[in-house]
Amino acid sequence: MRDQGIALTLDEVYKVLHLTEDMDEEDAKTVSDMVAGVNAVANPKAVYCVAAIEEKGPDYVVIEGHKFVSQLVRDNLEPVHKVIPYAVTCGEEAEAWSKQFDDILLQFWADEIKKLLMGKINQMVVERIRKTYFPEGGMSAMSPGSLAAWPLTEQRTLFGLIGDVKELVGITLTESCLMLPSKSISGFYFSSDTGYVNCKYCPILKCPGRRAPFEGEL
């Protein structure tokens, strides 16, 4: 799944940057130029697939030959037989565009713009997956590294399950399993009657993306 006419508006960018229309004229032109520039090259991308759970052990699951070791993953997948692994990114094009800025403020603005691009295509992915695979039930998600109970090193296994993620959407993993472009996310969706949400166990209380009250660390 690739960019399907995704373009950012000034209003959207102003909102994420916490700017107002009465800002300094020079800053306003800079933001306008940045939006025009990224819209000219941006190609956010996403990939997802359906994967069958083949085996469940005491603290692991095997999904189409790929072994994920995590008690949390094992517990969450107890009642289900499939997952929808995914990877979403702002795209290499937007990442390359952002490299031109050496001013700290402009770098911050560029990062927020890339995050906005990623968020827009991710929302399209979420809506499509929900409609296609979970039209009548709850849909939960997990991501390697979002909680200590599922370490970031499991990204390698996840990418192996998805396929050639570099070829498909341009995401690579560093030696420490961080994703490049940095404004990328990955994980899998699964059916959940309990409405599992990572946020319930994440101690970053002021996170702007929080979707559920904190219930305590795992």
C-alpha positions in Angstrom: 0.0 0.0 0.0 1.5 3.3 -1.1 0.6 7.0 -1.1 -2.9 7.3 -2.5 -2.9 11.1 -3.0 -1.9 11.9 0.6 -1.0 15.6 0.8 -0.6 17.8 3.8 -2.4 21.1 4.3 -1.1 24.2 6.0 -3.9 23.9 8.6 -2.8 20.4 9.5 0.8 21.4 9.8 0.0 24.5 11.8 -1.9 22.4 14.2 0.8 19.8 14.9 3.5 22.5 15.2 1.3 24.5 17.5 1.5 27.6 15.3 -1.0 30.3 14.5 -1.8 32.3 11.4 -0.5 35.5 13.0 3.0 34.1 13.3 6.0 36.0 12.0 5.8 36.5 8.2 9.2 34.9 7.6 8.2 31.8 9.6 4.9 31.6 7.8 6.7 31.5 4.5 9.2 28.9 5.8 6.3 26.6 6.9 4.5 27.1 3.6 7.6 26.3 1.6 8.2 23.2 3.7 4.7 21.9 3.1 5.0 22.5 -0.6 8.4 20.8 -0.6 7.4 17.7 1.2 4.1 17.3 -0.8 6.1 17.4 -4.0 8.1 14.3 -3.0 6.3 12.4 -0.2 5.4 8.8 -0.8 4.4 7.3 2.6 4.0 3.5 2.5 2.6 0.6 4.4 2.6 -3.2 4.1 0.5 -5.8 5.9 -0.5 -9.4 5.5 -2.4 -12.2 7.2 -0.3 -14.7 9.3 -1.5 -17.9 10.9 -0.4 -18.9 14.5 1.0 -22.4 14.3 2.2 -23.1 17.8 1.8 -21.7 21.3 4.3 -22.6 24.0 4.5 -21.5 27.7 6.1 -18.1 26.8 6.2 -18.0 23.0 4.2 -18.3 19.8 5.2 -19.5 16.4 3.6 -17.6 13.5 4.3 -19.1 10.1 7.7 -20.5 11.2 8.8 -17.3 13.1 9.1 -17.7 16.9 8.2 -14.7 19.0 9.4 -15.1 22.6 7.3 -13.0 25.0 4.9 -13.9 27.8 2.8 -10.8 27.0 2.5 -11.8 23.4 1.7 -15.4 24.3 -1.0 -14.3 26.8 -2.6 -11.8 24.4 -2.7 -14.3 21.5 -4.2 -17.2 23.6 -7.7 -17.0 22.1 -6.8 -16.1 18.5 -5.4 -18.0 15.5 -4.1 -15.3 13.2 -2.5 -11.9 13.3 -2.1 -9.0 10.8 1.6 -8.0 10.9 2.2 -4.5 9.5 4.9 -1.9 8.9 4.1 1.8 8.1 6.5 4.6 7.2 6.6 8.2 6.2 8.8 7.0 3.3 12.4 7.4 2.2 11.4 10.4 0.1 10.2 12.4 3.0 13.3 11.3 5.0 15.6 12.5 2.3 13.7 15.8 2.1 14.2 16.4 5.8 18.0 16.1 5.6 18.3 19.5 4.0 17.5 21.3 7.2 20.4 22.1 9.6 18.6 24.6 11.9 17.3 22.9 15.1 13.9 24.4 14.9 13.4 23.4 11.2 14.6 19.9 12.0 12.0 19.7 14.6 9.3 20.9 12.2 10.5 18.5 9.6 10.2 15.6 12.1 6.7 16.6 13.0 5.7 16.8 9.3 7.1 13.3 8.7 5.2 12.0 11.7 2.0 13.6 10.3 2.6 11.8 7.0 3.1 8.5 8.7 0.0 9.1 10.8 -2.2 9.7 7.8 -1.3 6.6 6.0 -1.4 4.6 9.2 -5.0 5.7 9.8 -5.8 4.4 6.3 -4.2 1.1 7.1 -6.1 0.8 10.5 -9.4 1.5 8.8 -8.8 -1.0 6.0 -7.6 -3.8 8.3 -10.5 -3.2 10.7 -13.1 -3.3 7.9 -11.5 -6.3 6.2 -10.5 -8.6 9.1 -12.3 -7.4 12.2 -15.7 -6.0 11.1 -17.7 -7.3 14.0 -15.2 -7.5 16.9 -12.5 -5.6 18.8 -9.1 -5.1 17.3 -5.9 -4.7 19.4 -2.3 -4.0 18.4 1.1 -4.7 19.8 4.5 -3.4 18.8 8.0 -4.7 19.6 9.8 -2.4 22.0 6.8 -0.4 23.1 6.9 -2.3 26.4 9.8 -4.2 28.1 7.6 -7.3 28.0 8.1 -7.5 24.2 11.7 -6.3 23.5 12.7 -4.3 20.5 15.0 -7.1 19.2 11.8 -8.9 18.2 11.6 -6.4 15.3 13.9 -8.8 13.4 11.5 -11.7 13.8 8.5 -9.4 12.9 10.3 -8.2 9.7 11.1 -11.8 8.8 7.4 -12.6 9.1 6.3 -9.7 6.9 8.9 -10.4 4.2 11.4 -8.1 2.5 10.3 -4.9 4.3 13.2 -2.9 2.7 12.0 -3.8 -0.8 8.3 -3.5 0.0 8.3 -0.1 1.8 11.9 1.0 2.2 12.2 0.4 6.0 15.5 -1.0 7.3 16.6 -2.0 10.8 19.8 -0.7 12.5 22.0 -3.0 14.5 20.0 -2.0 17.6 16.7 -2.7 15.8 15.6 0.9 15.4 13.7 1.6 12.1 14.9 3.9 9.4 13.2 6.1 8.4 12.7 7.0 12.0 9.1 7.9 11.5 8.0 4.3 11.0 6.0 1.9 13.1 5.4 -1.8 13.0 3.7 -4.6 15.0 0.6 -6.7 14.5 -3.1 -6.4 14.9 -5.2 -9.2 16.4 -8.8 -9.8 17.5 -9.3 -9.0 21.1 -12.5 -9.0 23.2 -10.6 -7.5 26.1 -9.6 -4.4 24.1 -5.9 -4.8 24.9 -4.0 -1.5 24.5 -0.3 -1.0 25.1 -1.0 2.3 26.7 -2.5 0.6 29.8 1.0 -0.5 30.7 3.2 2.3 29.4 4.5 4.7 32.2 4.9 7.7 29.9 1.8 9.4 31.3 2.0 12.6 29.2 2.4 10.9 25.9 0.2 12.7 23.3 -0.7 9.4 21.7 -2.1 7.8 24.9 -5.3 5.9 24.2 -6.1 4.4 27.6 -5.4 5.2 31.3 -2.2 3.8 32.8 -2.9 0.7 34.9 0.6 -0.2 36.0 3.8 -1.6 34.4 4.1 -5.2 33.5 
